[in-house]
Amino acid sequence: MKVAVFSTEPYDRKFLDAANHRANAGHEFIYFDTRLEPESASLVDGCQAICAFVNDDLGSETLKILADQGVQFIALRCTGFNNVDLSTTAELGIKVSRVTVYSPYSVAEFVIAMIQMLNRKLYKAYNRTRDDNFSLNGLMGFDLHGRTVGIIGTGKIGVILAQVMHGFGCHLLGYDPYPNPKFGEVGDARYVELPELLANSDIISLHCPLTDDNHHLINQNTIAQMKPGVMLINTSRGKLVDTKAVINGIKSGQIGHLGIDVYEQESEIFFKDLSDTIIQDDTFQLLQSFPNVVVTSHQGFFTEDAMNGISTTTVTNITDFEQGNPLKNEVKPPERVTVSV
Ligand code: NAI
């Protein structure tokens, strides 16, 4: 099948080509580094399918252009589908698939790296010693042992994070509207209501999808309920967090450390080399200026294992559509979850 693949980097091409070859699937991938949006949608010329990533715009305007060009299938090479207008795909008869599961270890392990980087200030230490500055002033951290970690969203990634944090000797609190029995099996993990989690956690990590109901789940009100000096980690979706409220929380000291791998306006910034440009997003620039904030550009998933999993499933999804097989990873319109890679 001829597939227009958007938002690609050399690593996407390498892994997709390898998966296509391994499966002997014979798909013809037409790679574009540009993001999919109404302005670029006509590039699909002659393709029956497209393959898109987290920050591609699959709103109704783009979808109508794709449908006019004969596109019948969208293979998302990510878990989340918040960027797809599913009522329009249903109207237009376009099928959508996603990668429901790929290494959840990739993100959970990344969170551990972020927690310890912030806690032990490794980003400062690395630069200091390279500059022959061997002073320890300002580098003091805290033992994770005995601290309480609050996990919001206890699905695949949240449970693995709980297991690892249990290994560090942490206490575990979870909040999830759909409790997962696996979470309760880890150490002293227990479910609590959100206010209790906020009030008692030294570290709070977000692992829920973005839905219609939890936009700005972390806001001025919820930040005020947190322990002073809390560490907040967001590797889920940028829009779960009200960035301006978080900035106020950092300025007042209520938030002691912030690690984000996702950002509300990331589609304008992430996955690009902007080192020679003047970034116009003042909120983002302010966030970057704080000494207790670490920002990474949506790289939680980015391991060889995860890329292999994503590419293999994406190729299988395209083959299933091509051969008229049942689409086991289909995203159906009634599913209401609006965001998750
Ligand atoms: P999952 O579907 O296994 O688990 C999500 C959990 O969140 C479920 O237990 C669900 O009941 C819960 N949930 C739903 N709404 C909630 C709410 N309002 N409050 C609290 N919990 C809620 O998903 P998985 O694989 O663990 O991924 C979690 C999120 O991580 C994804 O939705 C995605 O946004 C993000 N992600 C980020 C990546 C990155 O590279 N930074 C890569 C992969 C996923």
Residues whose N, C-alpha, C, O or C-beta is under 5 A from the ligand:
A	BS01	NAI	V107 I152 G153 T154 G155 K156 I157 G158 Y175 D176 P177 Y178 H207 C208 P209 L210 N214 T235 S236 R237 D261 H298 Q299 G300 F301 V339 S340 V341
